[in-house]
């Protein structure tokens, strides 16, 4: 890939590319988006939701990582998708309430 497809995310100290992935509850891939690391997670999340809505119009619920902001909640509503952000637990190992 070209150097222009790479970037730097100063907050996460990542150089290169970010991969945004949506899977079903079995872990099967429904949508993938690769962006430069400098692209904000929220922007990638919105683009990925657009791809998901176009390819799989029957999907009505999405659980998202805590890195995605509340603006993707509003974007999901516009697409007819209920987006729930699952926050990370801070102490010890606890299984997440949902599997993705």
C-alpha beads as a LAMMPS data file, in Angstrom:
LAMMPS data file: protein, C-alpha beads

100 atoms
99 bonds

1 atom types
1 bond types

-500.0 500.0 xlo xhi
-500.0 500.0 ylo yhi
-500.0 500.0 zlo zhi

Masses

1 110.0

Atoms # bond

1 1 1 0.000 0.000 0.000
2 1 1 1.057 3.547 -0.550
3 1 1 2.580 5.663 2.171
4 1 1 -0.490 7.950 1.955
5 1 1 -2.623 5.127 3.359
6 1 1 -0.655 5.289 6.595
7 1 1 -0.826 7.813 9.389
8 1 1 -0.045 8.390 13.047
9 1 1 -2.566 8.243 15.886
10 1 1 -0.767 10.224 18.580
11 1 1 -3.282 9.285 21.278
12 1 1 -2.788 5.543 20.879
13 1 1 0.848 5.855 19.710
14 1 1 0.062 3.871 16.557
15 1 1 1.801 4.369 13.231
16 1 1 0.351 2.754 10.155
17 1 1 -3.236 1.603 9.687
18 1 1 -6.305 0.891 11.809
19 1 1 -8.703 -1.932 11.140
20 1 1 -12.367 -1.505 12.014
21 1 1 -14.299 -4.797 12.013
22 1 1 -17.921 -5.790 12.575
23 1 1 -18.680 -9.453 13.249
24 1 1 -21.832 -11.332 14.101
25 1 1 -22.255 -13.073 17.468
26 1 1 -20.459 -16.154 16.114
27 1 1 -17.422 -14.083 15.133
28 1 1 -18.078 -14.206 11.386
29 1 1 -16.979 -11.019 9.610
30 1 1 -19.794 -8.812 8.303
31 1 1 -17.834 -5.659 7.417
32 1 1 -14.206 -4.466 7.455
33 1 1 -12.714 -1.021 6.960
34 1 1 -8.986 -0.235 6.911
35 1 1 -7.994 3.399 7.412
36 1 1 -4.848 5.364 8.065
37 1 1 -4.040 5.455 11.791
38 1 1 -4.626 9.217 11.751
39 1 1 -8.344 8.725 10.960
40 1 1 -10.374 9.127 14.157
41 1 1 -12.187 6.020 15.469
42 1 1 -15.541 7.800 15.273
43 1 1 -15.066 8.586 11.574
44 1 1 -14.110 4.983 10.850
45 1 1 -17.059 3.743 12.888
46 1 1 -19.539 5.866 10.937
47 1 1 -18.144 4.686 7.594
48 1 1 -18.253 1.086 8.775
49 1 1 -21.877 1.428 9.914
50 1 1 -22.731 2.790 6.445
51 1 1 -21.104 -0.274 4.855
52 1 1 -22.906 -2.602 7.267
53 1 1 -26.321 -1.035 6.624
54 1 1 -25.817 -1.320 2.854
55 1 1 -24.557 -4.924 2.885
56 1 1 -26.737 -6.301 5.717
57 1 1 -29.963 -4.272 5.986
58 1 1 -31.507 -6.702 8.513
59 1 1 -28.919 -5.927 11.231
60 1 1 -30.670 -3.910 13.935
61 1 1 -28.269 -4.047 16.934
62 1 1 -24.530 -3.405 17.207
63 1 1 -22.298 -3.520 20.285
64 1 1 -19.290 -1.232 19.955
65 1 1 -15.987 -0.917 21.741
66 1 1 -15.610 1.933 24.243
67 1 1 -13.233 3.719 21.832
68 1 1 -16.177 4.794 19.709
69 1 1 -17.899 7.978 20.810
70 1 1 -21.577 8.797 21.232
71 1 1 -21.754 10.338 17.754
72 1 1 -21.876 6.841 16.247
73 1 1 -24.964 6.194 18.385
74 1 1 -26.748 9.019 16.582
75 1 1 -25.395 7.883 13.223
76 1 1 -26.685 4.366 13.877
77 1 1 -30.158 5.700 14.710
78 1 1 -30.242 7.387 11.315
79 1 1 -29.475 4.024 9.705
80 1 1 -32.007 2.110 11.819
81 1 1 -29.285 0.403 13.880
82 1 1 -29.295 0.461 17.684
83 1 1 -25.651 1.004 18.742
84 1 1 -24.658 0.203 22.326
85 1 1 -21.164 1.122 23.522
86 1 1 -19.789 -1.468 25.953
87 1 1 -17.372 0.067 28.452
88 1 1 -14.257 -1.753 29.594
89 1 1 -14.188 -3.033 33.150
90 1 1 -11.212 -1.869 35.173
91 1 1 -10.485 -4.531 37.815
92 1 1 -9.388 -8.062 37.043
93 1 1 -10.868 -10.323 34.441
94 1 1 -14.605 -10.209 33.912
95 1 1 -16.235 -11.505 30.750
96 1 1 -17.973 -8.857 28.681
97 1 1 -21.776 -8.948 28.742
98 1 1 -21.832 -9.515 24.962
99 1 1 -19.522 -11.435 22.659
100 1 1 -18.373 -9.919 19.385

Bonds

1 1 1 2
2 1 2 3
3 1 3 4
4 1 4 5
5 1 5 6
6 1 6 7
7 1 7 8
8 1 8 9
9 1 9 10
10 1 10 11
11 1 11 12
12 1 12 13
13 1 13 14
14 1 14 15
15 1 15 16
16 1 16 17
17 1 17 18
18 1 18 19
19 1 19 20
20 1 20 21
21 1 21 22
22 1 22 23
23 1 23 24
24 1 24 25
25 1 25 26
26 1 26 27
27 1 27 28
28 1 28 29
29 1 29 30
30 1 30 31
31 1 31 32
32 1 32 33
33 1 33 34
34 1 34 35
35 1 35 36
36 1 36 37
37 1 37 38
38 1 38 39
39 1 39 40
40 1 40 41
41 1 41 42
42 1 42 43
43 1 43 44
44 1 44 45
45 1 45 46
46 1 46 47
47 1 47 48
48 1 48 49
49 1 49 50
50 1 50 51
51 1 51 52
52 1 52 53
53 1 53 54
54 1 54 55
55 1 55 56
56 1 56 57
57 1 57 58
58 1 58 59
59 1 59 60
60 1 60 61
61 1 61 62
62 1 62 63
63 1 63 64
64 1 64 65
65 1 65 66
66 1 66 67
67 1 67 68
68 1 68 69
69 1 69 70
70 1 70 71
71 1 71 72
72 1 72 73
73 1 73 74
74 1 74 75
75 1 75 76
76 1 76 77
77 1 77 78
78 1 78 79
79 1 79 80
80 1 80 81
81 1 81 82
82 1 82 83
83 1 83 84
84 1 84 85
85 1 85 86
86 1 86 87
87 1 87 88
88 1 88 89
89 1 89 90
90 1 90 91
91 1 91 92
92 1 92 93
93 1 93 94
94 1 94 95
95 1 95 96
96 1 96 97
97 1 97 98
98 1 98 99
99 1 99 100
